[in-house]
Amino acid sequence: PTTFALGANYPNPFNPTTTIPLAVPAGSKDVDLTIYNVLGQPLRRVWTGPLPAGEHELTWDGRDAQGQPVATGVYVYRLQVDEQTRTRKMIKIE
């Protein structure tokens, strides 16, 4: 695809893992998918680096950067591809 897209994660709500669909346009160099808490603090970088153009699905295991499971609550995931950014919300349940 020639468009940049960040889809709704599924399942949502989730426990313990969720899948995040995204699309990367041709010519993209820097792709970053990061999970944040509601305070805007980064918890986990799911992906950083190049991805080939097209549709992808990345999985988050519900853990922070230290490998600890995150608490029940609302989380934000942000996709940045070069200068473009999209953000969506997801909910972790017990």
N, C-alpha and C positions, 0 to 999 in steps of 0.2 A: 504493500500500500504506500501511497505517497503522503498519507496523513499521519499525524501524531495523535495517539489516543491512549487513555487510561480507563479501563473498564471497571465495573463493579466487582469487588472480590466475591468469591463464593467458596463455601457457604458463608452467609452473613446473616445472623451472628454465627461465630465459629468457635470451635474448641476441639483439639488444640491447634490445628493448622488451617490455613486458608490459601486459596489460589488467587493470584492477581493477574488478570489479562491486560496486555498492553500491545500497542503497535508502534513500530519505529520506522520513520521514513528513510528512504535511501539517502546516503551521504551523511548520516548521523555519526558523530564521532564519540561524544561523551554521553553515556546513559547512566542514570543514577536513580535507584528506587530505595527510599529510606522510610522507615516507620518512626512515627513520633507519638509521644503522649499528648494529652489535651493541653498541656502547658507549653507545647512546642519544643520539648526537649527530644533530641534524637535518641532512639532506643536501639535501632538495628539497621544497618545498611544491608539490604537484601541483595542488591546487585550494584556494582560500579564497574564501568568499562564499556567496551564496544559490544554491540549486538548487531547481527545482520538485519537488514531491512526486512520488515514483515511482522506478522503477529506472533506474540510469545505469551507464555504463561509462566509466571514465577511463583514459587511457593514460599510462604513464611510459616515457620514452625511455632510461632507464638512465644519466642524466646528473645531476650535482650542480647546485647553484644557480649555479655558475660556468660551466656548460655542458661540464664535463669528464666523460668516461665514468667510471663508478665501477668499482672492481676486482671481480674474481670474489669471491663470498662470499655470506654470509647478510645479508639486510636485513629490516627491520621496517617495515610500513606501518600507520599509525594513522589511523582515521577518527573525527573528533569532530563530532557534530551536537548543537548546543546543549550540554546537560550530559551527553550520552551518549558513551561512547568504546568503540571496538572496535579490537583489534590483531591482526595476522596476520604470518606470516613468509613470505619468498620467497628464492629462490636465483638469483644471476646466475652463469652459466657463460661460459667463453670459447669 
